Amino acid sequence: MKKFLFVFVATSLSHLTTLAQVKVTSLLCENRVNPIGLGDAKPRLSWIIESTQRNVMQSAYEVRVAADAASLQKGNGSWGTGKISSGQSVYISYAGKPLQSGQKYYWQVRVWDNAGKVSAWSPIAQWQMGLLQPTDWKAKWIGVGYEEDSVLRPSPLFRKQFATGKKIKSAAAFITAHGMYEAFINGKRVGDLYLTPGWTSYNKRLQYQTYDVTGLVVQGNNAIGVMLGSGWYRGSLAWENNRNLYGKDLGLLLQLNIAYTDGTSEIITSDESWKCGTGEITYSEIYNGETQDARKEKPGWTTAQYKDAGWSDVRLKNFTGGSIIATENEPVKKQEVFKPLQMLTTPGGDKVIDFGQNLVGWVVVKAKGNAGDKIVLSHAEVLDKEGNFYTDNLRAAKQENTFILKGGPEETFEPHFTWQGFRYVKVQGIAGELRPGNFTAVALYSDMPRTGNFTTSNALLNQLQHNIEWGQKGNFIDVPTDCPQRDERLGWTGDAQAFARTAAYNMNVHSFFAKWLKDLAADQLPNGIVPPVIPNVLGRNAAGSAGWADAATIIPWNLYLAYGDKKLLEDQYPSMKAWVGYMRQSSTAYLWNKGFHFGDWLFYRPGDDLDGRSAVTDKYLIAQCFFANSVQLLINTATILAMDEDVRVYSNLLKEIKAAFLKEYTTASGRMVSGTQTAYTLALNFDMLPEALRESAAKRLVENVASYNNHLTTGFLGTPYLCHVLTRFGYDSVAYKLLLQETYPSWLYPVKMGATTIWERWDGQKPDSTFQNPGMNSFNHYAYGAIGDWMYRVMAGINEEEPGYKKIIIKPHVGGGLTSAAAALQTYYGKVSSSWQVKGDHIQLQVEVPVNTVATVFIPAERGASVTEGGQPLSAVKGIKITGQEGSYVRVEAGSGKYVFTASQ
Ligand code: BGC
């Protein structure tokens, strides 16, 4: 018996040692886990390698792909790479047999490490193709066949009954709509996505979604039911009563592809055989909210038992849009839920629920009452000074959901085609005390994986990070919006570019922005000018503003840095170049000093400004800086894409732009026409000044900060770069003073005022608790959250040395009297982390470097300090190379693994 046991243990051990110490995990296809409905004929595959060892790299890989699990194991599927000697573990383009529409593919990968040992095959991942060819669409567009109520426009219902005689092997539904849709098969909801088909530049690009509905379709009688809402397509958008921007009639396109076990298949489509009617949603719009009258429900309308004799015929619609495209980004889903934090009765006598967090989504309410009882839920972000419910800042957006009961057992309500931005909910129509258990707030946002974590020893900073994250959650609803509550909620380009880099730390925003950038390119005008909101619902108004239109260059480049995706640069290059082309065309002698510009939006401007303290920055000075920056990013991109001629041409242009800047906006001693923080920040950040003038300019910036008693004065355009510039020129301590400043204007002032999101204005609520101008006072606007980038990149010190983090720089900046800061980032190679602690006279730095990457680590240690790793003198640690002393850091090269560095004086 004993001998037996020994033999068993010995064989399992030897089995372990013949394999590499690595494991392949987290398989991604086009940046997503097991995506469904891919439109890309050559999807790209990525994986993560894990190991408990240090200094592990991939030396080779083997990928296999098949349409069924059996062929996958046998290796005779659609694609087998064989062993490829390569360190590449992200974006391996599929290069096998042509992929088929609607087909599911299974894949796995194994890798060889740098010791030449092979891993086990990874777990099997999969993807499913969408409809690749326009001819794959057999469905017809349908709309209602009856006269619509032109004011209320109740949500139409569409239904189709059908029978299947055979056993079902698989079924996939492909759905899109003019308007928003929610679909059901046999009484069950199709999928868990909301606000579909999402928002794109509908006239040019309309997304469809793909669903695996194998479990919903049955052998025998079936019914499909779909309801539509006005949504972005025809609801009020871009301020009050601006409706029907894309069209006035809703429409549905649906196709159900069923495969039977006997090898045959069938397609059910939207067509003239469908029926339509109306149900309980009597009104629904994004800004105003939804009204449901449960008495008008059609119970069972999505089941085969339902009798639709009284329903109307549908009408075939002519589709007049551009392309119908697969969904590229993660759709909106329900995310966190919140129970009431407190139930209040305001001084004004309103019954109000406080959910404790300014969030974006809606409230699910349970109620019991009589037929015709009406519950009205109104939504607000804040209570006013007296504690009353405050909605003035919503402008014309009602943000009100109305539910009319049918009576009988308890009823549950939630809206479908709208959302609200709120922390507080006023409840009308429920007699007596409200029961907290009957109300649940649900946060909805695009289903982007969380990638970042950031904490420090300072509770206010932690709340700031929380607020930044919630600003992102609330405004990443299929497109990056300025705000989620008032009658706006538009894809403002300036806000998005200011925040994009921070966003890429908190969550994986790769596909989210990749999709939106395609809309940006689609909506760009022939002369290259970029509209201020994408999708463009403002026409030509305010197009081409510096710092807004530059989203065309800044976001692709930032995404490239974060994710290393060259294809994204290739896709966006024409758009980037066209935008630069526009600025060049509208310049005179290389000076771009024309046109409309928003400028440094919402900069510091005291009320009764007798002393001239307002931080006004010349708009054309700003424009010239952004012009140069966009050209620089175009040069960077052209270099990556090996477009040598463009590199040459734009490098020459850049020189001229900077020379023109110096001549027009700077004195010989480097003083600028605007002496503001934003002016110096932009000039320094974008290298507008020659080396000789930079130190003095940085000093002027520091003096300016001091003159405001260590307060920032920057608006949307200066804020993202302010602390970076201070750090770059050696003024970390000033950056920390700004970050830790608790009085207005500062990042922590709103935190001290109880904010749970980032505010649009530095003083949305003033120190005396009154509010800023309600015409523009959102309490959920992410732009100023752009400081998050400095917090991750500088405080905690996580940087990409090579785009996508194949090479990493860890360079923490200890300061501000903090005793610790820690950040982690999930990259496509795995987790990078950096965490420092000040303990008495020594500093400890813990670092994690993912497999298949290398890091340059800067350990905060003055010359002569003794540095150890894991208790060993640095020089004695195998695999770490000390490469020098740089200022107050010891610099080392480290391979993958976890490290604990300690430096003591
Ligand atoms: C939006 C901003 C936007 C701005 C343009 C506002 O109404 O809310 O965030 O960038 O207009 O200046």
Residues whose N, C-alpha, C, O or C-beta is under 5 A from the ligand:
A	BS01	BGC	D482 W492 G494 D495 F598 W601
